[in-house]
Amino acid sequence: MKAYCPYCRKENEYRIEKREVKEFRGIEVNTYENVAVCNGCKNDLYINKIEEENNKRIYGIYREKANIVKPEEIVELRKKYNISQRELTSILGFGKMTINRYERGGVPTKSQSDYIKLLNENENEFIKKSKEAYENNAISIKTYNKIVSRKQEDKCIKEDIQELYKLYINNTLYRKPDIYNGYKTFDLDLVENIISYIASKVNNLTITSVNKYLWFIDILSFNRRGVSITGLTYQNQQFGPTIAEQKYKEISLLDDKYTRNDYEDENGTKTYIVSNKNYDLSKLTNEEINIINDIIKLLKSKKVTDISNMSHQEDGWKKTKRYENISFEYAIKLNFID
C-alpha cells in the first residue's frame, strides 16, 4: 500500500500498526486505532479512510458510554419541526457548520449533547428556545411559525404562568421552621399531592374546605408527633383558620395534580377541587398518611359550614385575634379528639 508522505515528499509504501486507545475525552473506551506508518521515515501518516474507520469505532463506544446524542437523533429533531441545519444551528446558537458536522458523525461536547437531548425530548423547552431565537432576530418569523403553533405557544405561556404561581406561593409562604408552621419547612409539592389525594377521597371538595382539611391535618400531626406535615402557616379568619395571606386561592390555581372547577348558581359561585388522580405520597411516612386518612374520615361527610364550626371550637382559632398567625402550641389540646 502506498501513500504520499509529507516528510519524505514522495509516495512511499506504508504499514498498519494497531495501537491501544484506553480513553477518549475522559471516558474509558478500551479499543484500538489503526495507524499508517511510512516504511521510509517511520512517521505516522494521515490516511482519510483509516481515520474515518478509527473515529467511527471510538466515537461509537464513547457515545454509548457517555450517552452522547446520535446523528440520527439530531436529524429526527430537525424533521420533527421541518427545519434546516442552518435554522437549527441558529436556534441553538452554535457555530455555522456545527450541526452539519454532528450529523455527519462528529461528536459534540457532553454539555452540547445534553442540551440537544433536552430539546429533543422536551417540546416546551424547544419552543421556548425558538421563541428566544426569534426575539433575538436569530431566526425569521417564517421559521418560528413552522415550529410553534398557536396551541403550543398557549401551552408554554400557561406553563410559564404556573411556574410564576409556584414561585410566588413559595416566596410568600416560606418561613424558617417555628411554632407558626409546626416546625416544618413549607413544601408546596407535598401540599399539591395531599390536596389531590384528599380530593380523590372527598366528593364536592370546596376550595374553602381545603383550608380546614389541611389545618386539621397539621394540628393533629403536631398533637401526635410535635411537628406538622405541610409546613403551612395559618391565620385567624372569619370562617376559621385559613392559609396565611389567603394563598389557598393561588394554590387552587395550580393544575398539575388537580383541577379547579367554578360553578355558578342562584346563590353565587362555588369552587370545587377535583383530583387528577396522579398524586404521589412517597414523601409521607405511613404515620403521616394515617393522620391524613383520619381527618378525611372525620370530615368527608360533613358540610362546609359544619367543618367551619368545628374549627371555631379549637383554641387555635378561639384564642387568636383576627388576621393573626395561629400558633401550633394550641394543638397540644384538641377538642375534636375523643
C-alpha positions as CSV (number, residue, x, y, z in Angstrom):
1,M,0.0,0.0,0.0
2,K,1.3,3.4,-0.9
3,A,0.5,7.0,0.1
4,Y,2.1,10.4,-0.1
5,C,4.5,11.1,2.8
6,P,4.9,14.8,3.6
7,Y,8.1,14.1,5.4
8,C,9.7,12.1,2.5
9,R,7.9,14.3,0.0
10,K,7.1,11.3,-2.2
11,E,4.8,8.3,-2.3
12,N,6.0,5.5,-0.1
13,E,4.9,2.1,1.0
14,Y,3.3,2.1,4.4
15,R,2.3,-0.5,7.0
16,I,-0.6,-0.5,9.5
17,E,0.1,-0.5,13.3
18,K,-2.7,-1.3,15.7
19,R,-2.5,0.9,18.8
20,E,-4.4,0.7,22.1
21,V,-6.8,3.5,22.9
22,K,-7.8,3.5,26.6
23,E,-9.8,6.6,26.9
24,F,-11.4,9.4,24.9
25,R,-12.5,12.7,26.4
26,G,-12.0,11.3,29.9
27,I,-14.2,8.3,29.2
28,E,-12.7,4.7,29.2
29,V,-13.2,3.2,25.8
30,N,-10.7,0.3,25.8
31,T,-10.4,-0.1,22.0
32,Y,-7.8,0.4,19.3
33,E,-6.9,2.5,16.3
34,N,-5.1,1.7,13.1
35,V,-2.2,4.0,12.3
36,A,-0.5,4.2,8.9
37,V,3.3,4.3,9.3
38,C,5.7,5.3,6.4
39,N,8.2,2.5,5.7
40,G,10.7,5.1,4.7
41,C,10.8,7.7,7.5
42,K,8.8,5.7,10.1
43,N,6.5,8.7,10.7
44,D,2.7,8.4,11.1
45,L,0.7,9.2,8.0
46,Y,-2.8,10.6,7.8
47,I,-5.0,8.3,5.6
48,N,-8.5,9.6,5.4
49,K,-10.3,6.2,5.1
50,I,-8.3,4.8,8.0
51,E,-9.0,7.8,10.3
52,E,-12.8,7.6,9.4
53,E,-12.9,4.0,10.5
54,N,-11.0,4.8,13.7
55,N,-13.3,7.7,14.5
56,K,-16.4,5.6,13.8
57,R,-15.2,2.9,16.2
58,I,-14.0,5.2,19.0
59,Y,-16.9,7.6,18.7
60,G,-19.4,4.8,18.8
61,I,-18.1,3.4,22.1
62,Y,-17.8,6.9,23.5
63,R,-21.3,7.9,22.5
64,E,-22.7,4.7,24.2
65,K,-20.8,5.1,27.4
66,A,-21.2,8.9,27.8
67,N,-24.8,8.9,26.5
68,I,-24.0,11.3,23.7
69,V,-26.6,12.3,21.2
70,K,-26.5,10.3,17.9
71,P,-26.5,11.9,14.4
72,E,-29.9,10.3,13.6
73,E,-31.4,11.9,16.8
74,I,-30.3,15.4,15.6
75,V,-31.8,14.7,12.1
76,E,-35.0,13.5,13.9
77,L,-35.2,16.8,15.8
78,R,-35.0,18.8,12.6
79,K,-37.5,16.6,10.8
80,K,-39.9,17.0,13.7
81,Y,-40.1,20.7,13.1
82,N,-39.3,20.7,9.4
83,I,-36.3,22.9,9.8
84,S,-32.9,23.0,8.1
85,Q,-29.4,22.5,9.6
86,R,-28.9,26.3,9.3
87,E,-32.1,27.0,11.1
88,L,-31.4,24.6,14.0
89,T,-27.9,26.0,14.3
90,S,-29.3,29.5,14.6
91,I,-31.8,28.4,17.3
92,L,-29.1,26.6,19.3
93,G,-26.6,29.4,18.9
94,F,-23.8,27.0,17.7
95,G,-21.2,27.7,15.1
96,K,-22.2,27.8,11.4
97,M,-21.2,24.2,10.4
98,T,-21.7,22.6,13.8
99,I,-25.0,20.7,13.2
100,N,-23.7,19.7,9.7
101,R,-20.6,18.2,11.4
102,Y,-22.5,16.4,14.1
103,E,-25.0,14.9,11.6
104,R,-22.0,13.6,9.6
105,G,-20.7,11.8,12.7
106,G,-18.8,14.5,14.6
107,V,-19.0,14.2,18.4
108,P,-20.5,17.1,20.3
109,T,-19.3,18.0,23.8
110,K,-21.2,16.4,26.7
111,S,-22.8,19.7,27.5
112,Q,-23.9,20.4,23.9
113,S,-25.2,16.8,23.7
114,D,-27.2,17.0,26.9
115,Y,-28.7,20.3,25.7
116,I,-29.7,18.8,22.3
117,K,-31.2,15.8,24.0
118,L,-33.2,18.0,26.4
119,L,-34.7,19.9,23.4
120,N,-35.4,16.7,21.5
121,E,-37.3,15.2,24.5
122,N,-39.0,18.4,25.8
123,E,-41.1,20.2,23.2
124,N,-41.8,23.1,25.5
125,E,-38.1,23.8,26.0
126,F,-37.5,23.7,22.3
127,I,-40.4,26.1,21.7
128,K,-39.1,28.5,24.4
129,K,-35.6,28.4,22.8
130,S,-37.1,29.0,19.4
131,K,-39.1,32.0,20.8
132,E,-35.9,33.4,22.3
133,A,-34.1,33.0,19.0
134,Y,-36.8,34.8,17.1
135,E,-36.9,37.6,19.6
136,N,-33.1,38.0,19.2
137,N,-33.5,38.0,15.4
138,A,-31.6,34.8,15.0
139,I,-34.5,33.2,13.0
140,S,-37.2,34.6,10.8
141,I,-40.9,34.7,11.6
142,K,-41.4,32.0,8.9
143,T,-39.1,29.6,10.8
144,Y,-40.7,30.4,14.1
145,N,-44.2,29.7,12.7
146,K,-43.0,26.4,11.3
147,I,-42.0,25.4,14.8
148,V,-44.7,27.0,17.1
149,S,-48.4,26.6,16.6
150,R,-50.8,28.8,18.5
151,K,-51.8,25.9,20.7
152,Q,-48.2,25.1,21.6
153,E,-47.5,28.7,22.3
154,D,-50.5,29.0,24.6
155,K,-49.4,25.8,26.4
156,C,-46.0,27.3,27.0
157,I,-47.5,30.6,28.3
158,K,-49.7,28.6,30.6
159,E,-46.8,26.6,32.0
160,D,-44.8,29.8,32.5
161,I,-47.8,31.2,34.5
162,Q,-47.9,28.1,36.6
163,E,-44.2,28.4,37.4
164,L,-44.8,32.1,38.4
165,Y,-47.6,31.0,40.7
166,K,-45.4,28.4,42.3
167,L,-42.5,30.9,42.7
168,Y,-44.9,33.5,44.2
169,I,-46.5,31.0,46.6
170,N,-43.1,29.7,47.8
171,N,-41.8,33.1,48.3
172,T,-44.9,34.2,50.2
173,L,-45.4,31.2,52.5
174,Y,-41.8,30.2,53.2
175,R,-40.5,30.9,56.7
176,K,-37.9,29.2,58.9
177,P,-39.4,26.3,60.9
178,D,-41.0,27.8,64.0
179,I,-44.2,27.4,66.2
180,Y,-46.3,29.0,63.5
181,N,-45.6,26.4,60.8
182,G,-45.3,23.5,63.2
183,Y,-41.5,23.4,63.0
184,K,-41.7,22.2,59.4
185,T,-40.3,23.8,56.2
186,F,-43.1,24.6,53.7
187,D,-43.2,22.1,50.8
188,L,-45.6,23.2,48.0
189,D,-45.1,20.0,46.0
190,L,-46.2,18.0,49.0
191,V,-49.2,20.3,49.6
192,E,-50.3,19.8,46.0
193,N,-50.1,16.0,46.3
194,I,-52.0,16.0,49.6
195,I,-54.8,18.2,48.2
196,S,-55.1,15.8,45.2
197,Y,-55.3,12.8,47.5
198,I,-58.0,14.5,49.6
199,A,-60.0,15.5,46.5
200,S,-59.8,11.8,45.3
201,K,-61.5,10.7,48.5
202,V,-63.9,13.6,49.1
203,N,-66.8,14.4,46.8
204,N,-67.5,18.1,46.2
205,L,-64.4,19.3,48.0
206,T,-64.7,23.1,48.1
207,I,-61.8,25.5,47.9
208,T,-62.6,26.8,51.4
209,S,-62.8,23.3,52.9
210,V,-59.3,22.6,51.6
211,N,-58.0,25.1,54.2
212,K,-59.7,23.3,57.0
213,Y,-58.6,19.8,55.9
214,L,-55.0,21.0,55.8
215,W,-55.3,22.8,59.1
216,F,-56.9,19.8,60.9
217,I,-54.2,17.5,59.4
218,D,-51.4,19.7,60.5
219,I,-52.7,20.3,64.1
220,L,-53.4,16.6,64.5
221,S,-49.9,15.8,63.3
222,F,-48.4,18.3,65.7
223,N,-50.5,16.9,68.5
224,R,-49.3,13.3,67.9
225,R,-45.7,14.0,66.7
226,G,-44.7,17.5,67.7
227,V,-44.4,18.6,64.0
228,S,-46.8,19.5,61.2
229,I,-46.9,17.8,57.8
230,T,-47.1,20.6,55.3
231,G,-45.2,23.5,56.8
232,L,-48.1,25.8,56.1
233,T,-48.8,28.9,58.3
234,Y,-52.4,29.6,59.2
235,Q,-54.2,32.8,60.1
236,N,-57.4,33.6,62.1
237,Q,-60.1,34.5,59.5
238,Q,-63.8,35.0,60.0
239,F,-64.8,31.5,58.8
240,G,-61.9,29.7,60.5
241,P,-58.2,29.0,60.2
242,T,-57.0,29.9,56.7
243,I,-53.7,29.5,54.9
244,A,-51.7,32.7,55.5
245,E,-52.4,35.6,53.2
246,Q,-55.3,33.6,51.8
247,K,-52.8,31.9,49.4
248,Y,-55.2,28.9,49.1
249,K,-56.6,30.9,46.2
250,E,-53.3,30.8,44.3
251,I,-52.7,27.2,45.4
252,S,-56.1,26.2,43.9
253,L,-55.0,27.6,40.5
254,L,-52.1,25.1,40.2
255,D,-53.3,22.4,37.7
256,D,-50.7,19.6,37.7
257,K,-52.3,17.4,40.5
258,Y,-55.9,18.7,40.5
259,T,-58.3,20.9,38.6
260,R,-60.3,23.9,40.0
261,N,-63.9,24.0,38.8
262,D,-66.1,27.1,39.3
263,Y,-69.9,26.6,39.2
264,E,-72.4,29.4,39.0
265,D,-75.9,29.0,40.6
266,E,-78.6,31.2,42.1
267,N,-76.6,31.5,45.3
268,G,-73.4,32.7,43.5
269,T,-70.1,31.0,42.5
270,K,-69.0,27.7,44.1
271,T,-65.5,26.5,43.6
272,Y,-64.5,22.8,43.8
273,I,-61.2,20.9,43.6
274,V,-61.2,17.8,41.5
275,S,-58.3,15.4,41.7
276,N,-56.3,14.4,38.6
277,K,-55.6,11.2,40.5
278,N,-51.8,11.4,39.8
279,Y,-50.9,12.3,43.4
280,D,-47.6,11.0,44.8
281,L,-47.5,10.3,48.6
282,S,-43.9,8.9,48.6
283,K,-42.6,11.8,50.7
284,L,-45.0,10.8,53.5
285,T,-44.5,8.3,56.2
286,N,-47.2,5.7,57.0
287,E,-47.9,7.6,60.2
288,E,-48.5,10.8,58.2
289,I,-50.7,9.1,55.7
290,N,-52.7,7.6,58.6
291,I,-53.2,11.1,60.1
292,I,-54.5,12.4,56.7
293,N,-56.9,9.5,56.4
294,D,-58.1,10.1,60.0
295,I,-59.0,13.7,59.1
296,I,-60.7,12.6,55.8
297,K,-62.8,10.1,57.7
298,L,-63.7,12.7,60.3
299,L,-64.7,15.5,57.8
300,K,-65.8,13.9,54.5
301,S,-69.4,13.5,55.4
302,K,-69.7,17.0,56.9
303,K,-71.0,20.1,55.2
304,V,-68.7,23.1,54.7
305,T,-70.5,25.1,57.5
306,D,-70.1,22.2,59.9
307,I,-66.4,21.9,59.2
308,S,-66.1,25.7,59.7
309,N,-68.0,25.5,63.0
310,M,-65.7,22.6,64.2
311,S,-62.6,24.8,63.6
312,H,-64.2,27.6,65.7
313,Q,-64.2,25.2,68.7
314,E,-60.5,24.9,68.7
315,D,-58.3,27.1,70.9
316,G,-56.1,27.9,67.9
317,W,-58.9,29.9,66.4
318,K,-60.7,31.0,69.7
319,K,-57.6,32.4,71.4
320,T,-56.0,34.1,68.4
321,K,-57.0,37.6,67.2
322,R,-58.4,38.2,63.7
323,Y,-55.7,38.0,61.0
324,E,-53.0,36.9,63.4
325,N,-51.0,33.7,62.7
326,I,-52.2,30.7,64.7
327,S,-49.6,29.1,67.0
328,F,-49.3,25.4,66.9
329,E,-48.9,25.4,70.7
330,Y,-52.7,25.3,70.7
331,A,-52.6,21.9,69.0
332,I,-51.3,20.3,72.2
333,K,-55.0,20.1,73.4
334,L,-57.6,19.4,70.6
335,N,-61.3,19.5,71.2
336,F,-62.2,17.3,68.2
337,I,-60.3,14.3,69.5
338,D,-62.5,12.0,71.6
